């Protein structure tokens, strides 16, 4: 399967079971930002969380090729795009 198609499936076609198990992806990233902000005593945005996870996957990839690193980075980028589009719609 094409890695971009697989990443799109992760972001756009999450199964009901995954949503039930982990919650909405964007909502979880927003919660992650709030928790990280409290832990670090400074504001960390949802977009910051996406950027950190994308950077982590690319850093791991720089050490050793694993398709999962690239797949996850693509999925995070796709979800970040969805988040930014949703954010822009709400303005």
N, C-alpha and C positions, 0 to 999 in steps of 0.2 A: 504494500500500500504506500502511496505517496505520503511523505512526512507532513506536507501541508494539509492534505486531506485528513490525515489522522489527527493533526492538531485541531483542525476545524471540528472534527467529531467530538473531541474532548471538550471544547469550549461551547459549541452550539448544540450539540446533541447529547448532552449529559443524560444518562439514563435516570429514570425516576428513582431507582435504587440509590444511585450515587448522590442525588440531591437529598434524599431522605437521610442518607448516612452522613454526609458532610455538610449539607446546607448549600444555599446558593453561593456560587464561587465569588461573585463581587461582594456580597454581604460578608463573607468570611474574610476577604481582603480588607474590608473596612474595619471589621472587628480586630484584625491583626494590627492595623495601624493604631487603633485606640489602645490596645494592650501594649504595643511597643512604645507608644508615647508615654504611657504611665511608667513603664519599666525604665525608660531612659530619661525621664523628667524633661522631655522636649517634644515638640510637635513633630510627628511623623505622619505623613499623609498616605492615603491609599495608593496614590501614584508612586510614592517612595517605596512602598512595599513591593509593588510590581517590579520597579527598577532593580531593587536588591535581589529579588528572586531570579530575574533575567540575568543579572550580572553573575550570580552564583552558578547558574547553569553554564554560562559561557566560560567562567573560570574553570569549572570542572572539565569542560570540553577541551580547554587548552592543555590540560594534563594528559588526557587520554580520550580518544574518540569512543563515545557511547551514544548510539542513536537516541537513547532516552534523554540525554542532556539536550540535544537539539530539538527533540519533540516537545519537551517541557518548555524550553525557551520560546518556541513558536506558539505554543498554547498560551503562555503568559502574555506574549505580545498581542495575540488575538483577543484575549480577555481584557487587556489594558485598552485596546481600541474600543471594545464594547463599553467599558467603563467610561471612557472619555466621551463617546457618542451619547451615552445616557446622561452624563453630566451636562453636556451642551444642550440637550433637549430640555433639561429642567431649567435652564437659564432663560 
